[in-house]
Amino acid sequence: MSLVLAATVTRVAIDVSLAFAAFFVGVFAAALFNKHAGGGRQPAPPKATAPAPNNSQQQAEAAANEAARAAMAAQQLRDLAHNVASDVGAHNTLVEGIADQLGALDQTDAANNPAIMEAVAKMLEANKKLAAKLEDAEQKIQTQAEEIKTQQSEARTDALTKLANRRAFDALLAECVEKFAKDAQHCSLVMLDVDHFKKFNDTHGHQAGDEVLRNVGKTLSRAVKKGDLACRYGGEEFAVIMTNTQSTEAQIAAERIRKAIEAMPVQFGGNTLRVTASVGMAECMADEDAAALLRRTDEAVYESKKAGRNCSHWHDGVEFRPILVAKPEEATAPKAPVLPPITADVSKLPGRAAFAEELRRRIAESHRFGFPLTLLYFRVKDFKKLEHTYGNAIGSLLIDSLSAFIQSTLRDMDLLGRLESGELIVMLPGSTESASRIVGQRVKTSISLCPIPLGEQQVRLDLDMGVSTVQPHEDAPTAMGAARIAMEAATAAEANQPQGEVALAGA
């Protein structure tokens, strides 16, 4: 009988231990929930981030629902912990009472003592009831754990786009910047802003705007690679944190995202709508915190807006640069590139007078709205000699091919003009001198590498180039003359440059 009693007491001790374990699990789960869910309180809204005007009411309702669910889950965990503690306390009281009864009995004939047998039966029954209550508590704790997991996920997810929200963005960006400072693990940030979103809302309605945001979210989810985090930063702003990614790779990704949004059809009300985005990118630098990285990237977005929108810029730590990503076939083609055949009607390009008239209008806009206006001036080297060798018709054909190529590299807002004697001029509204110089240098380099087929022969062209920013006091003819002077100065600088050195075009 003593063995039975020993086994019973051992089982009681185990069950009591399990009961206390369940109690502490409940308390820990409640504390964990309060930590992540703020104890049912909503976090303060992020600074400098305005909610989308078309779904602010939905956001407020979602926040209220989240708070109610958080409070309910926390209260259920507290009630469960209290109940388990009460059950364990009652069980302990019962066992102590039985133990006292056993201590008062005569143990000389324990095997034949009905009081001892009755006490053992009571202890077994008490254990059975406590085990049932503990099993029920365990199931309830599991249910609440799943609710906590759901709450944590929803607390970091934007309800409209299903992307990560600002809370998740801030947490991961801080972690990535810390890893870069500690382990030199590269990190890049891409941000984008849907172009003219307010005007889009006013034209098509807020529901159409919501559909645009949902589609941007889906497009971002498909465009980012595994390990990166696509977020809705706020309103019509989105961001992608690119872990283990350097600037070169991030530029390619930024352009891929921009083009994906540009090609994205939005079906709404039986119509197909389209939008574009202005994109900015920056790579984390030494001694830079998350706020500084965020600021540089956001300023790159603004630079894209100033450049006319639907384009991408990146900040190299000193200045903004347009993102110009070569097509894969351009980078991997085994043969020397050849200029494509003329497909655009370059015969309708404006001449000097028509270009000057359009430039005059753009200068007035530049003064009124404060955006930069830059001119690129190109001249085919030795054009007179080419005309003398191949004839005027071939010379005109060469300029047509050159014009078609330059036209293919420009934005819709840019304007190419055809002047005399193998000279071309390009107007780039919204582009700074440094950004325009990159465009011009790319054209110049490409032309020097691309032979133009003429029957069985191939002719290579070389270009002189100048870059000039239109000044407030300049009219159209003066600005065009300044661009030509910049070209002459750059050509002279190249001619005087010692062999083995390269002069900056347009410097």
C-alpha positions as CSV (number, residue, x, y, z in Angstrom):
1,M,0.0,0.0,0.0
2,S,2.9,2.3,0.7
3,L,3.9,1.9,-2.9
4,V,0.5,2.9,-4.1
5,L,0.6,6.0,-1.9
6,A,4.1,6.8,-3.2
7,A,3.0,6.5,-6.8
8,T,0.0,8.6,-6.1
9,V,2.0,11.4,-4.5
10,T,4.5,11.3,-7.4
11,R,1.7,11.7,-9.9
12,V,0.2,14.5,-7.9
13,A,3.6,16.3,-7.9
14,I,3.9,15.9,-11.7
15,D,0.4,17.2,-12.3
16,V,1.0,20.2,-10.0
17,S,4.2,21.0,-11.9
18,L,2.3,20.8,-15.2
19,A,-0.3,23.1,-13.7
20,F,2.2,25.7,-12.8
21,A,3.9,25.3,-16.2
22,A,0.6,26.1,-17.8
23,F,0.1,29.1,-15.6
24,F,3.5,30.5,-16.5
25,V,2.9,29.9,-20.2
26,G,-0.3,31.9,-20.0
27,V,1.4,34.8,-18.2
28,F,4.3,34.7,-20.7
29,A,2.0,34.6,-23.7
30,A,0.1,37.6,-22.3
31,A,3.3,39.5,-21.8
32,L,4.5,38.6,-25.2
33,F,1.2,39.8,-26.8
34,N,1.3,43.1,-24.9
35,K,4.9,43.7,-26.1
36,H,4.0,43.3,-29.8
37,A,0.5,44.5,-29.8
38,G,1.0,47.4,-27.4
39,G,-1.4,46.0,-24.9
40,G,-4.3,46.8,-27.2
41,R,-3.1,50.4,-27.9
42,Q,-2.3,51.6,-31.3
43,P,1.2,53.0,-32.0
44,A,1.5,56.7,-32.9
45,P,1.3,57.3,-36.6
46,P,4.6,57.7,-38.4
47,K,5.9,61.2,-38.8
48,A,5.9,62.8,-42.2
49,T,3.6,60.2,-43.7
50,A,0.2,61.3,-44.6
51,P,-2.5,58.6,-44.9
52,A,-4.1,58.0,-48.3
53,P,-7.0,60.4,-48.6
54,N,-9.2,57.8,-50.2
55,N,-9.0,55.2,-47.5
56,S,-8.4,57.1,-44.2
57,Q,-11.7,56.0,-42.8
58,Q,-10.9,52.3,-43.6
59,Q,-7.6,52.7,-41.9
60,A,-9.3,54.1,-38.8
61,E,-11.8,51.3,-38.7
62,A,-9.1,48.7,-39.2
63,A,-7.1,50.3,-36.3
64,A,-10.2,50.1,-34.0
65,N,-10.8,46.5,-34.9
66,E,-7.2,45.6,-34.3
67,A,-7.3,47.3,-30.9
68,A,-10.4,45.4,-29.9
69,R,-9.0,42.1,-31.0
70,A,-5.8,42.8,-29.1
71,A,-7.7,43.7,-25.9
72,M,-9.9,40.6,-26.2
73,A,-6.9,38.2,-26.7
74,A,-5.0,39.7,-23.8
75,Q,-8.0,39.5,-21.5
76,Q,-8.7,35.9,-22.4
77,L,-5.1,35.0,-21.6
78,R,-5.3,36.8,-18.2
79,D,-8.6,34.9,-17.4
80,L,-7.0,31.6,-18.4
81,A,-4.0,32.2,-16.3
82,H,-6.2,33.1,-13.3
83,N,-8.4,30.0,-13.8
84,V,-5.4,27.7,-13.9
85,A,-3.9,29.2,-10.8
86,S,-7.2,28.8,-9.0
87,D,-7.5,25.2,-10.1
88,V,-4.0,24.5,-8.9
89,G,-4.7,26.2,-5.6
90,A,-7.9,24.2,-5.1
91,H,-6.1,21.0,-6.0
92,N,-3.2,21.7,-3.5
93,T,-5.7,22.5,-0.7
94,L,-7.5,19.2,-1.4
95,V,-4.3,17.2,-1.5
96,E,-3.1,18.8,1.7
97,G,-6.4,17.9,3.4
98,I,-6.1,14.3,2.4
99,A,-2.5,14.2,3.5
100,D,-3.5,15.5,6.9
101,Q,-6.2,12.8,7.1
102,L,-3.7,10.1,6.2
103,G,-1.3,11.4,8.9
104,A,-3.9,11.1,11.6
105,L,-4.8,7.4,10.7
106,D,-3.3,4.3,12.1
107,Q,-0.8,3.0,9.6
108,T,-0.3,-0.4,11.2
109,D,-2.8,-2.1,9.0
110,A,-2.9,0.3,6.0
111,A,-3.9,-2.5,3.6
112,N,-7.2,-3.1,5.4
113,N,-8.0,0.5,6.4
114,P,-11.0,1.7,4.3
115,A,-10.2,5.3,5.2
116,I,-6.8,5.1,3.5
117,M,-8.3,3.5,0.5
118,E,-10.9,6.3,0.4
119,A,-8.2,8.9,0.6
120,V,-6.3,7.4,-2.3
121,A,-9.5,7.3,-4.3
122,K,-10.1,11.0,-3.6
123,M,-6.5,11.8,-4.7
124,L,-6.9,9.9,-7.9
125,E,-10.2,11.6,-8.7
126,A,-8.6,15.0,-7.9
127,N,-5.8,14.3,-10.3
128,K,-8.1,13.2,-13.0
129,K,-10.2,16.4,-12.7
130,L,-7.0,18.6,-12.7
131,A,-5.6,16.7,-15.7
132,A,-8.8,17.5,-17.6
133,K,-8.7,21.1,-16.7
134,L,-5.0,21.3,-17.7
135,E,-5.7,19.7,-21.1
136,D,-8.5,22.3,-21.7
137,A,-6.1,25.1,-20.6
138,E,-3.5,23.8,-23.0
139,Q,-5.9,23.9,-25.9
140,K,-7.0,27.4,-25.1
141,I,-3.4,28.6,-24.8
142,Q,-2.7,27.1,-28.3
143,T,-5.8,28.9,-29.7
144,Q,-4.6,32.2,-28.2
145,A,-1.1,31.6,-29.5
146,E,-2.5,31.3,-33.0
147,E,-4.5,34.5,-32.4
148,I,-1.3,36.3,-31.2
149,K,0.6,35.1,-34.3
150,T,-2.2,36.4,-36.6
151,Q,-2.2,39.7,-34.7
152,Q,1.5,40.1,-35.1
153,S,1.3,39.4,-38.8
154,E,-1.6,41.8,-39.4
155,A,0.1,44.5,-37.3
156,R,2.9,44.5,-39.9
157,T,0.8,44.2,-43.0
158,D,-0.9,47.0,-45.0
159,A,-4.6,46.1,-45.3
160,L,-5.1,47.5,-48.8
161,T,-2.0,46.3,-50.7
162,K,-1.1,43.2,-48.5
163,L,2.5,44.5,-48.5
164,A,4.5,45.1,-45.3
165,N,3.5,48.3,-43.6
166,R,5.6,51.2,-42.2
167,R,6.1,49.4,-38.9
168,A,7.8,46.5,-40.6
169,F,9.7,48.8,-42.9
170,D,11.2,50.8,-40.1
171,A,12.2,47.6,-38.2
172,L,14.0,45.9,-41.1
173,L,15.7,49.1,-42.4
174,A,17.1,49.7,-38.9
175,E,18.3,46.1,-38.8
176,C,19.9,46.3,-42.3
177,V,21.8,49.6,-41.4
178,E,23.0,48.0,-38.2
179,K,24.3,44.9,-40.1
180,F,26.1,47.2,-42.6
181,A,27.8,49.1,-39.8
182,K,28.7,45.9,-38.0
183,D,29.4,43.3,-40.7
184,A,29.7,45.5,-43.9
185,Q,26.6,43.7,-45.3
186,H,25.4,45.8,-48.2
187,C,21.9,47.2,-48.3
188,S,20.1,49.4,-50.8
189,L,16.8,51.2,-50.6
190,V,14.4,51.9,-53.5
191,M,11.4,54.2,-53.1
192,L,8.7,55.2,-55.6
193,D,5.8,57.5,-55.8
194,V,2.8,57.0,-58.1
195,D,2.8,59.9,-60.5
196,H,-0.1,62.4,-60.3
197,F,-2.0,60.2,-57.9
198,K,-4.2,63.0,-56.5
199,K,-5.2,64.0,-60.0
200,F,-5.9,60.4,-60.8
201,N,-8.2,60.1,-57.8
202,D,-10.0,63.4,-58.7
203,T,-10.5,62.1,-62.3
204,H,-11.4,58.5,-61.7
205,G,-12.5,58.4,-58.1
206,H,-11.1,57.0,-54.9
207,Q,-12.1,53.4,-55.6
208,A,-10.1,53.5,-58.8
209,G,-7.2,54.9,-56.8
210,D,-7.5,52.0,-54.3
211,E,-7.4,49.6,-57.3
212,V,-4.2,51.3,-58.5
213,L,-2.5,50.9,-55.2
214,R,-3.6,47.2,-55.0
215,N,-2.1,46.6,-58.4
216,V,1.1,48.4,-57.5
217,G,1.3,46.1,-54.5
218,K,0.9,43.0,-56.6
219,T,3.5,44.2,-59.1
220,L,6.0,44.9,-56.4
221,S,5.5,41.5,-54.9
222,R,6.3,39.9,-58.2
223,A,9.2,42.2,-59.1
224,V,11.3,41.9,-55.9
225,K,13.6,39.0,-55.3
226,K,13.5,36.6,-52.4
227,G,14.8,38.1,-49.2
228,D,13.9,41.7,-50.1
229,L,10.9,43.5,-48.5
230,A,8.3,45.4,-50.5
231,C,6.4,47.9,-48.3
232,R,3.7,50.5,-48.6
233,Y,5.5,53.4,-47.0
234,G,2.4,55.6,-46.9
235,G,-0.3,56.9,-49.2
236,E,0.9,56.4,-52.8
237,E,4.5,55.9,-51.7
238,F,6.1,52.5,-51.8
239,A,9.6,51.2,-50.8
240,V,11.7,48.1,-51.3
241,I,14.5,47.2,-48.9
242,M,17.1,45.2,-50.8
243,T,19.3,43.2,-48.5
244,N,22.8,42.1,-49.6
245,T,22.5,44.3,-52.6
246,Q,25.0,46.9,-53.9
247,S,24.2,50.0,-56.0
248,T,24.8,48.5,-59.4
249,E,22.3,45.6,-58.8
250,A,19.8,48.0,-57.1
251,Q,19.8,50.3,-60.1
252,I,18.8,47.5,-62.4
253,A,16.1,46.4,-59.9
254,A,14.8,50.0,-59.7
255,E,14.4,50.3,-63.4
256,R,12.8,46.9,-63.6
257,I,10.3,48.0,-61.0
258,R,9.6,51.3,-62.8
259,K,9.0,49.6,-66.1
260,A,6.8,46.9,-64.6
261,I,4.5,49.6,-63.1
262,E,4.5,51.5,-66.4
263,A,3.4,48.4,-68.2
264,M,0.9,47.4,-65.5
265,P,-2.8,47.5,-66.7
266,V,-5.4,48.5,-64.1
267,Q,-8.8,47.2,-64.9
268,F,-11.6,49.3,-63.4
269,G,-15.2,50.0,-64.4
270,G,-14.7,48.3,-67.7
271,N,-11.7,50.5,-68.6
272,T,-8.0,49.8,-68.7
273,L,-6.1,52.5,-66.7
274,R,-2.4,53.0,-66.6
275,V,-0.1,54.8,-64.2
276,T,3.7,55.6,-63.9
277,A,6.0,56.1,-61.0
278,S,8.9,58.3,-60.1
279,V,11.7,56.1,-58.6
280,G,14.7,56.9,-56.3
281,M,17.5,54.6,-55.0
282,A,20.4,54.9,-52.6
283,E,22.9,52.4,-51.1
284,C,23.7,52.5,-47.4
285,M,27.0,54.3,-46.7
286,A,29.5,54.2,-43.9
287,D,28.5,56.2,-40.8
288,E,25.0,56.6,-42.1
289,D,21.9,55.9,-40.0
290,A,18.5,54.7,-41.3
291,A,17.1,58.3,-41.4
292,A,20.0,59.5,-43.6
293,L,19.6,56.6,-46.0
294,L,15.8,57.3,-46.2
295,R,16.3,61.0,-46.8
296,R,18.8,60.5,-49.7
297,T,16.5,57.9,-51.3
298,D,13.4,60.2,-50.9
299,E,15.4,63.1,-52.4
300,A,16.2,60.9,-55.4
301,V,12.5,60.3,-55.9
302,Y,12.0,64.1,-55.9
303,E,14.8,64.4,-58.4
304,S,12.9,62.0,-60.7
305,K,9.8,64.1,-60.3
306,K,11.7,67.3,-61.2
307,A,13.1,65.5,-64.3
308,G,9.5,64.9,-65.6
309,R,8.4,61.8,-63.7
310,N,8.3,58.2,-64.9
311,C,12.1,57.9,-64.5
312,S,14.6,56.7,-62.0
313,H,17.5,58.5,-60.2
314,W,20.0,57.3,-57.6
315,H,22.1,59.2,-55.1
316,D,25.8,58.3,-55.1
317,G,26.5,60.1,-51.8
318,V,27.4,63.4,-53.5
319,E,24.9,64.0,-56.3
320,F,21.9,62.6,-58.1
321,R,22.4,60.5,-61.2
322,P,19.8,59.2,-63.7
323,I,19.6,55.4,-63.8
324,L,20.5,54.3,-67.3
325,V,20.5,50.5,-67.5
326,A,21.7,48.9,-70.7
327,K,19.5,46.3,-72.2
328,P,20.9,42.7,-71.7
329,E,21.4,42.2,-75.4
330,E,23.5,45.4,-75.5
331,A,25.8,44.0,-72.8
332,T,26.2,40.5,-74.1
333,A,26.2,40.8,-77.9
334,P,29.3,39.1,-79.2
335,K,29.5,41.2,-82.3
336,A,30.1,45.0,-82.7
337,P,26.8,46.8,-82.6
338,V,25.3,48.3,-85.7
339,L,22.8,51.2,-85.7
340,P,19.3,50.0,-86.5
341,P,17.6,51.0,-89.7
342,I,15.7,54.3,-89.7
343,T,12.1,53.6,-88.4
344,A,11.1,57.1,-87.2
345,D,10.2,60.0,-89.6
346,V,13.2,62.1,-88.8
347,S,12.4,64.3,-91.8
348,K,9.9,66.1,-89.6
349,L,12.5,67.1,-86.9
350,P,12.4,70.8,-86.2
351,G,15.0,73.0,-87.9
352,R,16.7,76.0,-86.3
353,A,13.8,78.4,-86.4
354,A,11.2,75.9,-85.1
355,F,13.5,74.6,-82.4
356,A,14.2,78.1,-81.2
357,E,10.5,78.8,-81.0
358,E,9.8,75.7,-78.9
359,L,12.9,76.5,-76.8
360,R,11.5,80.1,-76.1
361,R,8.3,78.5,-74.7
362,R,10.2,76.1,-72.5
363,I,12.5,78.9,-71.2
364,A,9.4,80.7,-70.0
365,E,8.1,77.6,-68.3
366,S,11.5,77.0,-66.7
367,H,11.4,80.6,-65.2
368,R,7.8,80.2,-64.1
369,F,8.1,76.8,-62.3
370,G,11.8,76.8,-61.4
371,F,12.9,73.6,-63.1
372,P,16.3,73.3,-64.9
373,L,16.6,73.4,-68.7
374,T,19.7,72.0,-70.4
375,L,20.8,71.8,-74.0
376,L,23.0,69.1,-75.6
377,Y,24.9,70.2,-78.8
378,F,26.2,67.5,-81.2
379,R,28.4,67.8,-84.3
380,V,29.6,65.0,-86.6
381,K,33.4,65.3,-86.8
382,D,34.7,65.9,-90.3
383,F,31.2,66.0,-91.7
384,K,32.2,68.1,-94.7
385,K,34.8,65.5,-95.6
386,L,32.2,62.7,-95.4
387,E,29.9,64.6,-97.7
388,H,32.8,65.2,-100.2
389,T,33.8,61.5,-100.1
390,Y,30.3,59.9,-100.3
391,G,28.1,62.7,-101.6
392,N,25.4,64.9,-100.1
393,A,22.8,62.2,-100.3
394,I,24.9,59.8,-98.2
395,G,25.7,62.6,-95.8
396,S,22.0,63.3,-95.3
397,L,21.4,59.5,-94.8
398,L,24.1,59.5,-92.1
399,I,22.4,62.3,-90.3
400,D,19.1,60.6,-90.6
401,S,20.5,57.4,-88.9
402,L,22.2,59.5,-86.2
403,S,19.0,61.4,-85.6
404,A,16.9,58.2,-85.3
405,F,19.4,56.8,-82.8
406,I,19.4,59.9,-80.6
407,Q,15.6,60.1,-80.8
408,S,15.3,56.6,-79.5
409,T,17.3,57.5,-76.4
410,L,15.2,60.5,-75.4
411,R,12.1,61.0,-73.3
412,D,8.8,62.2,-74.7
413,M,9.3,65.6,-73.2
414,D,12.8,66.0,-74.8
415,L,13.2,67.7,-78.2
416,L,15.7,66.9,-80.9
417,G,16.5,69.6,-83.5
418,R,18.3,69.3,-86.8
419,L,20.6,72.1,-87.7
420,E,23.1,72.7,-90.5
421,S,26.4,71.0,-91.5
422,G,26.0,67.8,-89.5
423,E,24.9,69.6,-86.3
424,L,22.1,68.4,-83.9
425,I,20.7,70.0,-80.7
426,V,18.7,68.4,-77.9
427,M,16.5,70.2,-75.3
428,L,16.2,68.3,-72.0
429,P,13.6,70.0,-69.7
430,G,14.0,69.2,-66.0
431,S,17.5,67.7,-66.4
432,T,20.5,69.1,-64.6
433,E,23.8,69.6,-66.4
434,S,25.4,66.6,-64.8
435,A,22.4,64.3,-65.7
436,S,22.4,65.6,-69.3
437,R,26.1,65.1,-69.6
438,I,25.6,61.4,-68.8
439,V,23.0,61.1,-71.5
440,G,25.2,62.9,-74.0
441,Q,28.2,60.8,-73.2
442,R,26.2,57.6,-73.6
443,V,25.1,58.7,-77.1
444,K,28.6,59.8,-78.0
445,T,30.1,56.5,-76.9
446,S,27.5,54.4,-78.5
447,I,27.8,56.2,-81.9
448,S,31.6,55.7,-81.9
449,L,31.1,52.0,-81.4
450,C,28.3,51.5,-83.9
451,P,29.1,51.4,-87.6
452,I,26.5,52.6,-90.0
453,P,26.0,50.2,-93.0
454,L,26.3,51.8,-96.4
455,G,26.0,49.1,-99.0
456,E,29.0,46.8,-98.6
457,Q,30.8,49.5,-96.5
458,Q,30.4,50.6,-92.9
459,V,31.1,54.1,-91.7
460,R,31.8,55.1,-88.2
461,L,30.9,58.5,-86.9
462,D,32.6,60.4,-84.1
463,L,30.8,63.3,-82.3
464,D,31.8,66.6,-80.8
465,M,29.5,67.4,-77.8
466,G,28.8,70.3,-75.6
467,V,26.4,70.7,-72.6
468,S,24.9,74.0,-71.4
469,T,22.4,75.0,-68.8
470,V,20.0,77.7,-70.0
471,Q,20.5,80.8,-67.7
472,P,17.7,83.1,-66.5
473,H,18.9,86.0,-68.7
474,E,19.2,84.0,-71.9
475,D,16.7,84.0,-74.8
476,A,16.5,81.1,-77.2
477,P,19.1,82.2,-79.8
478,T,21.6,83.1,-77.0
479,A,21.0,79.7,-75.2
480,M,21.6,77.8,-78.5
481,G,24.8,79.8,-79.1
482,A,26.0,79.1,-75.6
483,A,25.5,75.4,-76.2
484,R,27.6,75.6,-79.4
485,I,30.3,77.5,-77.6
486,A,30.4,74.8,-74.9
487,M,30.8,72.2,-77.7
488,E,33.7,74.1,-79.3
489,A,35.4,74.5,-75.9
490,A,35.0,70.8,-75.1
491,T,36.4,69.9,-78.6
492,A,39.4,72.1,-78.1
493,A,40.0,70.6,-74.6
494,E,40.0,67.1,-76.1
495,A,42.4,68.2,-78.8
496,N,44.8,69.6,-76.3
497,Q,44.5,66.7,-73.9
498,P,47.8,64.6,-73.6
499,Q,47.5,61.2,-75.2
500,G,46.3,58.6,-72.7
501,E,44.1,61.0,-70.9
502,V,40.4,61.7,-71.5
503,A,38.7,65.1,-71.2
504,L,35.3,65.3,-69.8
505,A,32.8,65.9,-72.6
506,G,31.3,69.4,-72.5
507,A,33.6,70.5,-69.6
